[in-house]
Amino acid sequence: MAISPELINLLTGAISFLFTLLIFSYVLGDNPLFRIAVYIFVGVSSGYIAAVVWWQVIMPRLVYPFMSAVTSGTMLEVGLMLVPLLGALLILMKASPRLSDMARIVMAFIVGVGAAVTLAGALIGTLIPQIIGTINAFDMTSVSGKDASYLIEAISSGAIILVGTVLTLAYFHFGARPKADGSMHRLGLIEALAWGGRVFIGIALGAVFAGVYAAALTALIERISSLINFITGFLGNFQ
C-alpha cells in the first residue's frame, strides 16, 4: 500500500510540531520532555555521523583500497594499506585501559598532523589574509580620479583597520617583566595599546553576538511560523 504525499507531509509536520513543543518546554525549566527531545537528537545525530563516517570514510578510503590492493595490487601496495589499517586497530585499543598505551603513537601522529594543519590554516586562512587586507586598505587605485571625499573615506577606513589590527595584536602580547614585589607587569606603552585592543575586541565580539542573536531570532521566527502553518493546515483538512 503506497503512502500518499499528503500523509507523509502530515506525519513529518506532526513530528516537527511535537519536537518543537518539547524543545520549547525548556522555558519552564529542565524537564523530562526536554531531555527526551535532546536524547533523541543526540542519538540520531550520532547515528547519522557514524553512517557518514562508515560509508564515506572507512569503506571508500580504507576497506575498498585494501581489498583492491590484496586482489590485484603488489606487495608494496598491500604493505602501504596495512599502515592505516594497523593505525585504526591501535586506536580501537583506547577502549581497553590495559591496552590504551598501544594507541599513543597513533594518537601522537594524529595530534601532530592536526596541529600542523591548524597552524597552516591559521596562517593561510587568517593571518596572511588579514595582513593583505590591511595593506590593500591603503590601495588608492580604486578611488583615483574620484572626489576627495572618497579618498578621505578610503584613508580613514584603512587607518582604522591598521590601528585595530595593531592594538588587537598588542593585547595578546604576553611579554612582562617582574616587579620588586614579584608581580609581573607589562610596559606602559604595551598596556596602553592593549587597552585600545580590548576596545576593538569588544566591538568585534559585540558584532558576533549580534549576528548570533539575529540568527537565533530568525530560527525562532521560522519555528513559530512552521507551527502556525501546521496548525492552520491541519485544521483546514477538517473544513
Summary of the structure (lengths in Angstrom):
residues: 239
radius of gyration: 28.8
end to end distance: 26.6
largest distance: 86.2
contacts: 537
relative contact order: 0.05
helix: 84%
strand: 2%
